[in-house]
Amino acid sequence: MDDWRSAFAEEWDAVVLGTGMKECLLSGLLSVAGKKVLHLDRNNYYGGASASLDINQLFTKFGIAEKPSEAELGKLRDYSVDMVPKFIMAGGQLVKVLVHTGVANYMEFKPVDGSFVFSRKVGKVCKVPATPTDAMKSSLMGMMEKTRMAQFTHWVAGVVADDPKTWVAGALSKTTLKVDEMTGAEFFKYWKLEPATIEFLTHSCALYRDDSYLSKPAMEIISRMQLYLNSMTAFAGMTSPYLYPLYGLGELPQAFARLAAVHGGTYMLNRDLEGEPVFGPDDLKVEYTADGECEGVRVKDVVARTKIVVGDPSYFPEKRKEKGSVVRAIALLDHAIPGTQEAGSHQVIFPGGTVGRKNDLYLFCCGSGHKVAPAGKFLAFLSTTVEDESPDMTPQQVAQRELAAGLQLLTPVTRIFYDVYDMFEPTEDGTKDKVFISESFDPTSHFETAISDVMRMYKRITGKELELTSGPNAA
């Protein structure tokens, strides 16, 4: 206990509460920026709500009394089940953050095999075209539409945001599109693409979660599509735009713990050297000055002095508001998902409009190739935003109502677990009291929305945009 007290007696540039993925990213970014960071967690394990569980922990979490069996599930020690699994866009900001902080040196990543979409037009799961050859073979489009799609994709790839000369479209008409003024609806009206084509482009490539793209700026849509295209070529041999770490995302918090130590920071889980808890239920409370700004974090009778506190919403019930719920099904399978070409790792997006919903469904699947399941076994996560009130309904009943379109792809299942959790966002942005709170993880199976939240928080915390380098030792 004396060690804990001496650490708390120091002054810190920032105290971070919770070792979820967002908090660990911010802790690493602040450490690399030269800040002295103290990182705390009320749990005795890394990861918070986004922790990785072994198979025994998974059974315990969902109240399964029986012990998992190797006869049923294969090698039990090979399971690493992320509670918030998300693929990483190969050309996205998170990869740049991992390189910038040096965390990429502590982990091993592998490309994800495939990206798929459920097509209303075809009535089944189809591969999102990754190459011109894929596009020509795709059942998502007829031959004339494939020609329009090829012209559209070629044009998008060449657009430069601040160079209007690159906005000229059309082989003959040579029309300069005012992409700095057009809405998404106006943009796609010009290109005359079929509704089914627009649907998979905006949901599976631009990664919009609903039809809000119709009112978004055209340049935003173009930028999102360019990210997808660039991610496809970020590394050799990519067959999807996504990466995923070996052993799952639970490796991230521990990698950032090593990073923090290198840069003079300290991580503390809720256990002492003998494994006994240190923090009580009323500990890790923010202390404020008379002017309402934070001045430290209290544990028992000791206060760790700091002018900045960062944390996830669970640490600040008085500073958060609910913004909906997520329902998810976690399935252990002994077969590949139908329609995914036997891909061992992949994402399937069900655009809401194809399945009679406002919000998309996301199916995440991974297996032994990424060392998160035994050979021949797969982890599948199906999630979405809860759209209807569900008083007195069990998580299974909510899932069967909200996830019906995707659940049929999972059968037969070896084991399946159902869960519903609330999403929260901060009531204030933190610039007044210097308490900066992240948003809960949404149901998407990719990291783009999460990294956007991290980047916005970094700007609010430091007052400036994050400038990403090619590594911690870069000029």
Secondary structure, DSSP 8 states (H G I E B T S, - for coil): -HHHHHHHTSEESEEEE--SHHHHHHHHHHHHTT--EEEE-SSSSS-GGG-EE-HHHHHHHTT--S---HHHHS-GGG--EESS--BEETTSHHHHHHHHHTGGGG--EEE--EEEEEETTTTEEEE---SHHHHHH-TTS-HHHHHHHHHHHHHHHH--TT-GGGGEE-SSS-EE--TTT-BHHHHHHHHT--HHHHHHIIIIIS--SSGGGGGSBHHHHHHHHHHHHHHHTSSTT-SSSEEEETT-TTHHHHHHHHHHHHTT-EEE-S--TTS-----TT-SEEEE-TTS-EEEEEETTEEEEES-EEE-GGG-GGGEEEEEEEEEEEEEESS--TTSTT-SSEEEEE-GGGGT-SS-EEEEEEEGGGTSS-TT-EEEEEEEE--S--TT--HHHHHHHHSHHHHHHH-S-SEEEEEEEEEEEESS-STTTSEEE-----S-SBSHHHHHHHHHHHHHHHSS-----SSTT--
